[in-house]
Amino acid sequence: VQLEQSGPEVREPGESLKISCKASGYTFTHSWIGWVRQVPGKGLEWVAVVDPHSSDVIYSPSFQGQVTISAEWAIATAFLQWSHVRSSDTAVYYCARPSRGLFHGLDIWGQGTLVTVSS
Amino acid sequence: QSVLTQPPSASGSVGQSVTISCTGSSSDIGGGYDFVSWYQQHPGKAPTLLIFDVNKRPFGVPDRFSGSKSGNTASLTVSGLQADDEADYYCAAYGDTDNLEVFGGGTKLTVL
């Protein structure tokens, strides 16, 4: 079971961005999958989580309206996208899966995607 | 600003035990939900799950790591400290305010 994330990204403020997380080794629609942000030198923050089976989503209030989470079950991939990135979006973004069910701990993590937003 | 409060640092000598606290409120840790998790993160690496559901350990996590909860505070105890335990530790708990988990600010554990 693993989550393979897309590579590092560099964008200028105002540009769009979409990062991905491809799941393998389990049935993608059997568990939620989410994104966690870590600003360099800072702690972990929940961004959002999606149920690939129902497409139900839950956003952290801090990120609601700032990002869009989605999942495509046919390619077992989750996405996180921005319409207009800002310098404050610079961070490492991890995708993670709670295999025992939502809120029962994130036991599978991707390797992280570094997003750098700078002019 | 984290909803869950952790001490920024903790330390202990090799072989000793150390306990890290995580204080929340009646809306999360003290809310009657046993949805408390602990994570270990080494520099430059993704976090790994140490404890889930307050005191359960995933397969492969040594029993030197244990979790507990009392009132609005959860705790992680690391017994028999080893050099490799030096890392950042984060708690997380379900909060009914936002219907999502929240993380603590993290504790940097130094093994002397």
Interface residues (C-beta under 8 A of the other chain):
Chain A: V36 G43 L44 E45 W46 V49 I58 Y59 S60 P61 Y94 R100 F103 H104 G105 L106 D107 W109 G110 Q111 G112
Chain B: S2 Y33 F35 S37 Y39 Q41 A46 P47 T48 L49 I51 F52 D53 P58 Y90 A92 Y94 D98 N99 L100 E101 V102 F103 G104 G105 G106
